[in-house]
Amino acid sequence: MTKPAAAVDSPIAARVVHKSTLVDQPGILPVIKLMLNVRPDGRSFEPGTDVAFVDPDAPADDSTHGLRLFTVEAVGQVPFEDSIDLTLYVRTNRGQTTGIAHRLTRLNQGDTVDLYGPFAYPFYPPMGSRSNMVFIGAGSGMIPFRWLAHKIHARRFDWMGKVLMLEGDRTGLEHLYLNDPVADQDQYFDGVTFRAFEGLKTRYSASALDHEESATDNMESFWRLLGQGSVYVYLSGYRKVAAAMDEAMSDHLRMPERWHETKAKLQSDGHWLEYLYD
Ligand SMILES: Cc1cc2nc3c(=O)[nH]c(=O)nc-3n(C[C@H](O)[C@H](O)[C@H](O)COP(=O)(O)OP(=O)(O)OC[C@H]3O[C@@H](n4cnc5c(N)ncnc54)[C@H](O)[C@@H]3O)c2cc1C
């Protein structure tokens, strides 16, 4: 990711004032609710903005590596104080014993952690409800798009466009995400998020599953959708997985320039929104 301005250079201390388990069901990865008390000192935190934490093992002279975003759920003013409480929801991945999410879930009440930001949430929804959308989780799953899905859900209308949700650790295109309570169990976040993604699960995604799932079929569905008028592509995850996606699409089309031109056009139209990290 690009270095997010001066905020990265000046973290503020965040103290854990509350920790509880938001989601705790058999077979489902726990989601931890953390309430962090900070003195904003002129910074403006809002629900839906992002805060970030840096991996303490990242090289000291490079604050861009290991920076991870978390979306602020709620902001509460502490009465009679010039501090606020930020609520975050944090979920780790199965078997994860490293990484920032893991570290955050191990914090206890009274602990402090360096917090960076706030940063603007990187994704905005299309105007109206007729555009087609592609979400690509490049090794990150759907979690970066959680707030985007919430924003769309909050408009309270049925999504009329087609929606294709893809994710995978190799190219981001291996798995068709269907918000399935069994197949996508490890991606479950909370009830609100589940309902928000349900609203986006259109017939397009479902019909793409008519055949045995394969990255090739997913790439074909992706390419076909790009040819159908107003399309927004939302990409998030690891930079190297996103690079593998570019390569996979170039190979799939057998004409790299076709892929690069299409992507460049979407970028220049503001229809390709990405947030990548190392
Ligand atoms: C805009 C945005 C908003 C976000 N909001 C939230 C939020 O509100 N709450 C939240 O919990 N997270 C959120 N995330 C995700 C979070 O920023 C991290 O990407 C995530 O926690 C992984 O980073 P890490 O440092 O914990 O793990 P890393 O150090 O990146 O990885 C640690 C280990 O876990 C593995 N791993 C990481 N991700 C996956 C995966 N999806 N599947 C399988 N293995 C994996 C890695 O391969 C590695 O072995 C958001 C991300 C973005 C871009």
The ligand as a MOL file (V3000), in Angstrom:
LIG
                    3D

  0  0  0     0  0            999 V3000
M  V30 BEGIN CTAB
M  V30 COUNTS 53 58 0 0 0
M  V30 BEGIN ATOM
M  V30 1 C -10.5410 -1.8160 4.5460 0
M  V30 2 C -10.2820 -2.9690 5.4810 0
M  V30 3 C -11.0310 -3.0890 6.6430 0
M  V30 4 C -10.8010 -4.1510 7.5060 0
M  V30 5 N -11.5630 -4.2550 8.6410 0
M  V30 6 C -11.3830 -5.2880 9.4910 0
M  V30 7 C -12.1590 -5.3920 10.6860 0
M  V30 8 O -12.9900 -4.5410 10.9920 0
M  V30 9 N -11.9440 -6.4660 11.4860 0
M  V30 10 C -11.0160 -7.4240 11.1890 0
M  V30 11 O -10.8640 -8.3740 11.9600 0
M  V30 12 N -10.2380 -7.3310 10.0700 0
M  V30 13 C -10.3910 -6.2980 9.2270 0
M  V30 14 N -9.6130 -6.2010 8.0940 0
M  V30 15 C -8.5780 -7.2320 7.8530 0
M  V30 16 C -7.2770 -6.8810 8.5920 0
M  V30 17 O -6.8070 -5.5870 8.2130 0
M  V30 18 C -6.1210 -7.8420 8.2260 0
M  V30 19 O -6.0030 -7.8940 6.8440 0
M  V30 20 C -6.2810 -9.2330 8.7140 0
M  V30 21 O -6.4620 -9.2410 10.1080 0
M  V30 22 C -5.0050 -10.0680 8.4100 0
M  V30 23 O -3.8710 -9.3660 8.8680 0
M  V30 24 P -2.9630 -9.9520 10.0430 0
M  V30 25 O -1.8350 -9.0040 10.3060 0
M  V30 26 O -3.8400 -10.3020 11.2080 0
M  V30 27 O -2.4120 -11.2700 9.4440 0
M  V30 28 P -1.1510 -11.4400 8.4480 0
M  V30 29 O 0.1380 -11.1330 9.1320 0
M  V30 30 O -1.4210 -10.7140 7.1800 0
M  V30 31 O -1.2600 -12.9860 8.2760 0
M  V30 32 C -1.0000 -13.8670 9.3930 0
M  V30 33 C -1.2200 -15.2860 8.9310 0
M  V30 34 O -2.6040 -15.4980 8.6530 0
M  V30 35 C -2.7900 -15.8800 7.3040 0
M  V30 36 N -3.9860 -15.2380 6.7920 0
M  V30 37 C -4.2490 -13.9160 6.7700 0
M  V30 38 N -5.4460 -13.6820 6.1920 0
M  V30 39 C -5.9270 -14.9050 5.8590 0
M  V30 40 C -7.1430 -15.3630 5.2440 0
M  V30 41 N -8.1130 -14.5450 4.8680 0
M  V30 42 N -7.3240 -16.6840 5.0740 0
M  V30 43 C -6.3890 -17.5670 5.4640 0
M  V30 44 N -5.2210 -17.2140 6.0530 0
M  V30 45 C -5.0020 -15.9080 6.2420 0
M  V30 46 C -1.5530 -15.3870 6.5850 0
M  V30 47 O -1.2830 -16.1420 5.4160 0
M  V30 48 C -0.4800 -15.5710 7.6340 0
M  V30 49 O -0.0040 -16.8860 7.6840 0
M  V30 50 C -9.8170 -5.1340 7.2080 0
M  V30 51 C -9.0520 -4.9990 6.0380 0
M  V30 52 C -9.2640 -3.9220 5.1850 0
M  V30 53 C -8.4210 -3.8040 3.9450 0
M  V30 END ATOM
M  V30 BEGIN BOND
M  V30 1 1 1 2
M  V30 2 1 2 3
M  V30 3 2 2 52
M  V30 4 2 3 4
M  V30 5 1 4 5
M  V30 6 1 4 50
M  V30 7 2 5 6
M  V30 8 1 6 7
M  V30 9 1 6 13
M  V30 10 2 7 8
M  V30 11 1 7 9
M  V30 12 1 9 10
M  V30 13 2 10 11
M  V30 14 1 10 12
M  V30 15 2 12 13
M  V30 16 1 13 14
M  V30 17 1 14 15
M  V30 18 1 14 50
M  V30 19 1 15 16
M  V30 20 1 16 17
M  V30 21 1 16 18
M  V30 22 1 18 19
M  V30 23 1 18 20
M  V30 24 1 20 21
M  V30 25 1 20 22
M  V30 26 1 22 23
M  V30 27 1 23 24
M  V30 28 2 24 25
M  V30 29 1 24 26
M  V30 30 1 24 27
M  V30 31 1 27 28
M  V30 32 2 28 29
M  V30 33 1 28 30
M  V30 34 1 28 31
M  V30 35 1 31 32
M  V30 36 1 32 33
M  V30 37 1 33 34
M  V30 38 1 33 48
M  V30 39 1 34 35
M  V30 40 1 35 36
M  V30 41 1 35 46
M  V30 42 1 36 37
M  V30 43 1 36 45
M  V30 44 2 37 38
M  V30 45 1 38 39
M  V30 46 1 39 40
M  V30 47 2 39 45
M  V30 48 1 40 41
M  V30 49 2 40 42
M  V30 50 1 42 43
M  V30 51 2 43 44
M  V30 52 1 44 45
M  V30 53 1 46 47
M  V30 54 1 46 48
M  V30 55 1 48 49
M  V30 56 2 50 51
M  V30 57 1 51 52
M  V30 58 1 52 53
M  V30 END BOND
M  V30 END CTAB
M  END
